Amino acid sequence: MGAWLTRHLQTLVGSLGRLSQQPVSNLLTILVIGIALALPACLQVLVANARSVTGDLSNAVDISVYLKRTVSEQQAREVADRIRQRRDIAKVDLVTSAAALKEFREFSGFGAALDALADNPLPHTLVVRPGAGDLTPAHLESVGADLRALPEVELVQLDTAWVQRLEAILEAVRRGILVAAVLLAIGVMVIVGNTIRLDIQNRRDEIEVTKLVGGSDAFVRRPFLYSGVWYGLGGSLVALVIVAVTVLVLSGPVQRITGLYGSDFQLTGLGVDTTLWLIGAGVALGWVGSFVAASRHLRAIEPK
């Protein structure tokens, strides 16, 4: 086992040394791989930041429950407590009629007109947030129907069309990223495979001599596999740099835009998990591309 590990370590270092003999062409190959890997990574960063700006889906499906004007504040609190006991409800906030009237007076500009009213025309309101387990439109309609059945409830307002649109947009974006990632992954394997093919052609005489003295296809293929690993690793590191630079360039304008809307949002880059996935994907794609190319072309080379 020690000799086997030593042999692989020697091949790993030797393949890196061979790549360093042609720095310009290999760096260009790594740069192209990095750009291909950076495109889906940037899309993932865009989606993640968009979700943090707009909020999670559960924030977009709050149900407004307007109670009857005859319901007192104490009765409204009791209704809120009953609703909180449901397992499919995450949060219930009570907006009293007095608080609603105060907010309306401040932001509507009709303060003088409201002073002429004999009593408060606004009812107590419950803002119900369903749990994150099931946010499908059908389930939300079921929750809304249960809330309408309460004797204290006058009106339940739920915009399920917005939920359907939001789910459709998110699903389209996720599938778009998946399609782009698959296509670019195939492109990375083609790039690595073509580079390995050219390397095999350049070392054809060396391969024939190795096979002539008894070297197996697996032995001859090993340095090319490690070359593919180095290509994938280098491309992943380049992709990480591209994503970091993109986030750095866009963070200032994005922060100014969100500041105009009274938000302190800051653009974030890839997380630790996504970074590890990107590096692992680059290495795996490089290995697969080199394995396919080396296995195919080495079979055609036999000593004469």
Disulfide bonds with the S-S distance in Angstrom:
none
